[in-house]
Amino acid sequence: MIAQLATRVLIRLQHHAWNVRLRLEPIDERGGGRNTDEGFHISAGAVIAGVITAGVAAFVADKLGALK
């Protein structure tokens, strides 16, 4: 029982220490991190959308006989 209480108190202290550390550290505004990841996801989505659009356009053009 006391070991569990000590563990819970230690976890709570570590959680609060982490929150204080995050609030006191300087913010890095040079880029990277989440914004870079979002840019990669947006770029990948644009590439995938372009591939799908090209495939659909080729399919329609083939059905219309424009590629023969």
C-alpha positions as CSV (number, residue, x, y, z in Angstrom):
1,M,0.0,0.0,0.0
2,I,2.8,2.5,0.9
3,A,4.8,1.5,-2.1
4,Q,1.8,2.2,-4.4
5,L,1.2,5.5,-2.7
6,A,4.9,6.4,-3.1
7,T,4.8,5.5,-6.8
8,R,1.7,7.6,-7.4
9,V,3.3,10.6,-5.6
10,L,6.5,10.2,-7.6
11,I,4.5,10.0,-10.9
12,R,2.5,13.1,-9.9
13,L,5.7,15.0,-9.1
14,Q,7.3,14.0,-12.3
15,H,4.2,15.1,-14.2
16,H,4.2,18.6,-12.5
17,A,8.0,19.0,-13.0
18,W,7.6,18.2,-16.7
19,N,4.8,20.8,-17.0
20,V,6.9,23.4,-15.3
21,R,9.9,22.6,-17.6
22,L,7.7,23.0,-20.7
23,R,6.4,26.3,-19.6
24,L,9.9,27.7,-18.7
25,E,11.8,26.6,-21.8
26,P,12.2,29.0,-24.6
27,I,10.0,28.4,-27.6
28,D,12.0,27.4,-30.8
29,E,10.5,29.4,-33.7
30,R,13.0,28.2,-36.3
31,G,10.7,25.6,-37.7
32,G,10.8,21.9,-37.7
33,G,8.6,19.8,-35.4
34,R,4.9,19.8,-35.9
35,N,4.8,22.4,-38.7
36,T,7.3,20.4,-40.8
37,D,5.3,17.2,-40.3
38,E,2.1,19.0,-41.4
39,G,3.9,20.3,-44.5
40,F,5.0,16.8,-45.4
41,H,1.5,15.5,-45.0
42,I,0.0,18.3,-47.1
43,S,2.6,17.7,-49.8
44,A,2.0,13.9,-49.8
45,G,-1.8,14.5,-50.0
46,A,-1.3,16.9,-53.0
47,V,0.9,14.3,-54.8
48,I,-1.6,11.5,-54.2
49,A,-4.5,13.7,-55.3
50,G,-2.5,14.6,-58.5
51,V,-1.9,10.9,-59.2
52,I,-5.6,10.0,-58.7
53,T,-6.6,12.9,-61.0
54,A,-4.2,11.9,-63.7
55,G,-5.4,8.3,-63.5
56,V,-9.1,9.3,-63.7
57,A,-8.4,11.7,-66.6
58,A,-6.5,9.0,-68.5
59,F,-9.4,6.5,-67.9
60,V,-12.0,9.0,-69.2
61,A,-9.8,9.9,-72.1
62,D,-9.4,6.2,-73.0
63,K,-13.2,5.6,-72.8
64,L,-13.8,8.6,-75.0
65,G,-11.3,7.3,-77.5
66,A,-8.9,10.3,-77.2
67,L,-5.9,8.1,-76.6
68,K,-6.4,5.9,-79.7
